[in-house]
Amino acid sequence: LNAMYDKFSAKFGLINSSANSKAFSEDDSYYLLSSLEVLNENGELERKADMFTKRTIKQNHKVESVDTAAEALAVSIAEKACVDMEFMSLLSGKTEDELYSDLQGTIFLNPRFQFSSMGDDQKYLTADDYLSGNIREKLHIAEMAMQIDPEKYGFNVEKLTEAIPKPLEASEIDVRLGATWIEPDDIKRFIVETMQMPYSVQRSISVHYCPQTAEWLVEGKNCDNNNVNATMTYGTDRKNAYSIIEDTLNLRDARVYDRVDQPDGTTKSVLNRKETMLAQEKQEAVKNAFREWIFKDPDRRERLVKKYNELFNSVKPREYDGSHLTLDGISPEIELRPHQLNAIAHTLYGGNTLLAHVVGGGKTYEMVASAMESKRLGLCSKSLFVVPNHLTEQTGAEFLRLYPAANILVATKKDFEAKNRKKLCSKIATGDYDAVIIGHCEKHTKRKPQYVSE
């Protein structure tokens, strides 16, 4: 192979040269050939690919038996992407109950499995999966299951209780006027106390919130126009405090309009800049008054802090561990770093993933390995990589450098010409490719390369 390459390059130059690229770009195997060369930043030959000097395809050694439950779990996650008790029993020779007993705390019996209407068909979940996400919701389900079978689910309740995020204090919570989780009764109490409304007028004011439209309504806005707080301290002659509070609740800037008669007999609303500026100053005063008022009362503070924590402080992020991944088919000369393995695990088990590493962090290899592992585990059948036009060849070469035996299709500029588009789409649809790499125009987007699994 070395002799053949040296003979070719002496006569025709680098495989990746522009002349050879143009001559052979229509050949699907060209990108496999182009991966034989490792180029530097200037496009010059740095060295020949590893396959000229060493083995780049390793044999897949299938694990058929293990000694411990922990080893069986690692193989199950690597081969099945889940806790497959039947598979683990075949590997270890242990029963399901024995495996669960050995792995309790590492895996959890999923209470949702008992409620088929929830559509969750996984009986067992790993600890990093189960003890993450919305902990309070999972705790509620576990407590329901514990009422049916305390022996099975008492451990779940104990561990979920420990995993609940640390409660936030009032000083750590910023509550703004218009927050939809605040009850209308609290808003009315704020209005009554801040405006120092007479008792006889309080019954004329009411506050309503419509969840369907996410809209607040303050009724009786004009019943207290003789109140100095409503017309001067927190409002103006043209727009009183009740109207300003309603605008603030609905996240609108306070505005004042004048009705101006037109020559054709119609009337037009024109913004009064001076009155609007004054009204917006009063709006800021209302917002500041609400911040000072909301946690002033101890009972109200305790109730709202508890509600806020239940609604918004229940999610614990999952930490993904990719140390168990075997990555069958990867070049034995390339060793991925721990953060790359963790990112691949996140892609496989997380549902959606943003690879936001710095430049040089190894994102391309992460995407390639995620695609190949997803296909091997049956999570997808074909992956689509969308990269900037000038990176299609480079991505194809790096793909084959990591997985030398992969079967990929790299689209060229000619493939996107009008006469060739249908042909390309047909090849993508009918070909048994591990992945398809296509380019996109950079004129309208600055997005990073991405891939989508079918």
N, C-alpha and C positions, 0 to 999 in steps of 0.2 A: 504493500500500500504506500509506503514511503517513497519507493522508487517510482511508482505511477504518478504520485502527486508531484514529485520533483520534476519529472519529465514534463508534465502538463504545465506547471507554473513557469518553467523555463521558457516554454514556447508561447503560452497565452497570458501569463501574468497570474495575479491572484484570482481565485474563484469569485471573490467579492468585488472585483474591479467593476467599474461601470459598464465596460464593454461586455464582459461575461454575464453580468446581471441582466443586461438588456437582451442578450442572445438567448439566455436560458430561462427567463422569468416565467414563461408560459409552462414550463415543465414543473409538475408538482414536486418532483424530487430535488429541485434545485436548492431549496432551503435546507434540505438534509446535507447536501454537498457544501453549502456555504457555512454550515456549522463546523466544518473541518478546520476552519481558520479562526484564531483568536486575535482580534484586531485591537490596537490601542486607540486612544482618543482621536488621533489624526487619521484613522483609517488605514494605518500601516500594519503589516504583519508583526505581531508580537511573538507568537509561537504557534506551532501546530496544535490541533486539538488533542485531548488526552488519549483518544482511541488509537493514535499512532504509536503510543508507547506503553499503554497499560489497559487493563480491563475496565470497561465502562458499563457493562451490564452484569449485574449480580444475580445469582440464582435465588429464586424465592423458596425459602425453607418454611414449609407449612408446619405450624405447631400442632401436634396431635395429642399431647398429654402434658399435664403440669402437676406439680406436687402440692401447691397451696391454693387456697381460695383467692388470695390476692393476685397470684399469677393468672388464674383463670379469668378474673375480672379485667386485667390489663389486656389479655388476648381478646376477650369479648368486645371491649371498646375499640380496639384496633381493627378487628375483623368485621364487626357487626355495627359499630357506631352506637351501641346501646348495651344495656345490661341484659344479656340473653341467658337466662338461667338454664334452659335446656342445653344450649351449647356449652355452657360452663360445667354442667354436670357430666357431659361426655368427656370433657378435657380432664376433669379432676376425679371423676368417679364418686363424687359426693352428691347427696340429695339436695333438693332446693332448700329445705329447712336447715340443713347443715351449712350450706353456703351462706345463707342469710344470717345465721348465728355467728359465723366466723367474720362476716363483713359488716355487721351492724355498726353503724356510725360512719362507715365508708359508703354504704348504699342505704337507701330508705325505701320502705314499702310505701307506694304512692296511694294516698287515700282516694284520689280521683278515680282510681281504677275500680273502686267499689260503686261509683256512681256513673253508670254507662252513659247517661244523658249528657255528661260533660264532654264526651268524645275523646277521652284520654286513654289510650290503649297500652301505655307502658306501666307494667306492674311495679317495676323497681327503677329508681333513679339514683344517680351518683350524688354524693354529698354536695359537690360544687354546683350541681344543677338544682337540687331540691332546696338547699339553704341559700338561695339567691332569688332575685325577682321580687314580687310583691309578697313580703314575708307575712304581713298581717292577713292577707287574703288566704294564704296557705295555712296559717295558724287557725283561722276560722273553720276551714274545711277539715283540718286535722282534729279539732275539738269536736266537730260533729261526728266524725268517724270514731273518736274515742268513746263517745256515748254509746256507740253500738258495740265496740270491742276495745275496752280499756287496755288489755294486755298487749294488743298489736300496735296501737297508735299512741300510747302514753309516751313512748320515747320520742316520737315525732314532735309532740307538743312541747316536750322539754327542750329539745334542740332548737325548734323554731322560736321559742320564747327567748332563748339565749341569743339568737341571731337577729332579733329585732334591732334596727338602727337606733343609736343613742338619741333619746328625745331632745328636741331643740327647745331652748328657753325663749321666753318672750323677747329678750334682747337680740336674739338671732333671727327673729321673724319680722319681715317688713310687710305690713298690711296696708293696702291702699284703698281708698274709697272707690268702690266699684268692683272689689273682689267678690266673685259670685258665690263663694262659700260662706260669706257672712249672711246671717239671717236678716230678713227685712225688719224684724222687730228690733234688732240691734241698730239698724240704720235709723229707724224712727226714734229710738231712745237717744241717739246722737243728735238728731235734729232738735228734739224737745229740749235737751239739756243745754246744747250750744246756743240755741236761739232764745233760751229762757222764756219759753212760751207759757202764756197763762193757761191754767187748767181748762178753762172754758173753750179754748181754741184747739187744745191738743186732740180732741175727738174729731176735728175737721181734717186733720192731716193723717194720711195713710200711705204706706210704702208697699209696692208690689214688685215681684220679680217673676218674669216669664222664662222658664228654662228653654222652651221651644225656640224662642227668638233671641234669648240672652239679652233681654231688654228690661230696664228698670223704669218704674213709673211712680212719680210722687203726686198723689192726689191732694187737692186743696192748696195749691201753691199760692193762691191769691187771697187766702182767708186771714192773713196776718200782716197786712201791708202797713199797719201802724206801729209795728215792732222795729225799733231802731237797729237792733242786731240784724234784722232781715233786710233792711233797706240801706244801711250805712256801713255797719261793721263788717258784714259778710256779703253784702249785696249793694245794689245801686238803685236809683230811682227808676231806671229803665229795665233793670233785670234784678229781681230780688234773690235772696239767698236760696230759697227753695228751688227756683228755676236753675240756679247755678249748681246746686247739689245734684239735681236730676241730670244735668249735662255731665257732671263729673262721674256720676255712677255709670253712665253710658259711654265713658271715655271720650267725650266730646269737649272741644274747646268752647268756652262760653263766647257767644257772639251776639251783637246787637244790630238789628237792621232797621232802616227807615223805609216807610212806604212812600214812594215818589210817583206822583201822577204823570203819565206820559201824554204827549200831544194827541195820540190817537185814542185817548180815553181809557187806556189800560193803566194798571198800577204795577210798579216794579219794586222789588225789594233791593235796597242798596245798603251795603255794609257801612255802619257808622264806626269809623276807625277809633275815634276818641273814646266813645262809650264802650267799644269792644275792649280796648286796652284797659280801661278802668275795671270792667267786669272780669277780665282775666287776672288782674291783680287780686281781686276779691276771691277768685277761684283758688289761687295759691294759698290764700289765708284759710279757706275752708279745708283744703288738703292738710295743711299744717295742724289745724285744730283737730282733725280726725286722728292724725298720728298721735297726738298728745292724749286724746280721749280714749282710744280703743283699749289700751291695757291699763288704764288708770284705776279701774275698779278691780280688786283682787279676785272676786268670784268670776267676773267676766273674763279676766285674763286667764285664769285656770281653765275655764270651759273652752275658750277659743284656742289656747295653746294645745290642749288635748285633741281638739277636733282637727287642727292643722297637722299635727303629727300623724293622726290616723289617716288623713286624706293624702298627704304629700310627703311624709317621711316614713314610708313603708318599704321602699325598694332598696335592695342590697345588690350592687353589681356583681355579676359572676366573674370569677377569676378562672381563666382557662389554662389548663396544663396540657401541653403537647408532648411531654416527655415519653408517653407510651406509644407514640406514632412510629410505625415501622417504615412507611413510605416505600412500598414494593415498586421496583423498577427504577429507582433513583440511582444516579451514577455513584458508585462507591467512592469515587475520588472527591465528591463534594459533600461536606458536612454542614448542615444547616445549624445556625446558632439557636440558643434556647428561645429568644424572643420570636424568631421565625416559626419555630414549632408551635409556640403558644398561639401565634396569629393564625396558623393553619387550623389548629383545634377550634379557635373562635369561629373561623369560617365554616367548619364542618358542623358544629353543634349550636352556633349562635343564631342562625336564621338570617341575619344580615350583618355585614362587617365593613367597617371603614379602615383601610390600611393607611394610617396617617404617620408613618415613620418619616424621618428626615431623609434627604437624598443620600443614597448609598446604604440604606438600611436593609435592602434585600427584598423590596416589595414584589419584584417580578417573579423571583423564585417562590415567594409565598403564594402568589396567584396561581402559578403553574402547578405547584404541589397540591394546592387546595383543589384545583380542577381534577387532577389525576386521582387523588384520594376519594373525591366525591364520586367519580365514576366507579372506582374499584369497590367502594362500599355500597354502590347501588343508589346513591343519593341523587345522581343525575346521569344522563346518558351521553350528553354532548355539551361542551362548554364553548361559549363565544367570548373572545377577547376583543375589545374595541380599543385601539391605540391610535395615537397620532400617525398620520400617513407616513412620516419619515422613520417610524419605529417598527413598522411591520416586519421587515427583514431581521432587524436586531432582536425583536421579541421571538420570532421563529427560531433563530439561532440559539438564543438562551434557553428556550423551551427544550430543544433537542440536546443541549449541553447538559441539562439537568435530567432529562428522561430520554436517553439516546434511542430507545425502541418505540417512542411514541409515534402515533400516526396522526399528523396534523395537516390542516389545509391553511395556507397563507395566501390571502387574496392580494392581487396586484392592482396597480392603477388601471390596467387594461380590463380587469374583471368588472370594473364599475362603469365602463363605457356602456352606452345605451344598448348596443347590440349584444353585449356579453352578460348583462345583469341577470337575465333569466337563467342563463346557463350556470352562472355562479350559484344562484339560489337553489337550483336543482342539485348541484354537486353537494351543497351543504345539507340539503334535506335527505338525499339518498345515500351519501357516503358514510361509511362507518368510521368517522374520525373521532379521535380522543378530544380534539379541540379545533376550533376554527378561529383564525386571527384575521381581522379586517381593520382597515384604517378609516379615519374620519377626518373631516376638514377642520383645521385649527382656526379658521377665520372667525367662527362664531362661538367658540368655546375654549376655555383654558383648563378643562377638566383633565384629571390624571387618567392613565390607562385603567381600564376596568374589565371585569369579565362577568358574564351572566351564565348561569347553569340552566340547561334545559330540563 
